[in-house]
């Protein structure tokens, strides 16, 4: 009797089972791959903040103070603090090509970093391009920093009042600018000014994500005017209250981390004073402290604690762990 030869073909049912198993494996592995990628991006972002911290310390070692958070050029825009860090992030040739106070970094076609991607101020997790174009400035393109200096915090009834006051805003956005932080408008501070301790005081963090307007449209609120923009008047928080004060490189803490509401007072795409800290990292932001350390701050952090971190001399003990 002849026996039937063994068949090594798959039946339709077997094939479907194999496909289903592969699908399940992909479904299980894909989130892990995405998490690994985000972990790598978050680590890269941490390293960039450490690079900025090292540059701030090198500037302090050279000049005896940190750079002004936002500088002016008479009644025209001067540079932001990041410009002064270029010699310490291997951009000395670029820094030498301009006079930082000659308005070349902010006035239309004179912007010397036109089209240049400055990688050290770009968060790899940001959901939008780092290089932007300003149509109202002769179609100027340049890198919008996704890291922001901390000017201080808005005071409220739950916050111990620092000796440095708060004031002013630009236009109708009703923002409040503080000088209680380390990087403030038109003032250069040093380590001795950080009374609360350098390991307790924020200096730079992220604004590398979007918020939403009332219709749910995402709006980016980082410094659309690029790295060079500081402030346009010779004012300080203490001596110049009034409207239309902008410090393009800075933010004053007023709202929780990763708040998503564009309609809040002080939030504005043309640099609101209280645009706040945002990132695409799940659950919070990377933050640079004045001692050069970088910590991840959860978006659930207590607001009073966050404001104390943003203030250099309120005398309060903090614990961000």
C-alpha angles and dihedrals in degrees: 000000000000118000123214115255116250113260121217096189123116122244118228091254092052091049092051091050091052091049090049091051091050090049092052091049091050091048090052096044101042096069090047091052091048091049090050091051092049091048088054092048091048090051090050090050089050091052092051091053089049088052090053090048092052090049091052090051092048089051089050091049091051101043105018095245144052118265120268109270092229124003132197136217103212104285093341131080117279127190132295123235094265091066091062090055095060095095089057097050096054094269099112094128091054092047091050091052092070140044101235092216098043093088090244092127098058113024111094116264092008091075101118096200090061108161094353118138110220101199097192092071097046123097110214092216095057112122096219137055118279095216111070137181126228109206093190090057100058092283090295115181128200146132116296107208115241090197122075135198119240113236095180137273139291111254122234139164091280095052127081106239113245121217090250115080136219130236153153139011141203124266120318098330091096093218125165124222120202132196095201094102135074100259109050136160117282095345129101113210131188140207092275089061091061094084095167092059131267093256090057100046128082119224108167135010141157135291096170104132139063136255128209132245124219092281094051095254112149115239126188114225102183120115101298089180091069134236098310101062120106121148134311104221136056093243137128130201091250099052108026116056115167144088132306099035113148131179102187098192097048144066133197114218111245107135138042121279112274095011107168105206119112092183095069119114112267095023114115137145089227087065113289113202092235104040088135138197119317137160141166090234107113112258105002150342139285111247133194118218123207093254089063097256121130123215133178111242115205117229087233093064115132110263095225089054092049091051091050090053089052093053121076101200114027092113093229125138115234136195115191096172 
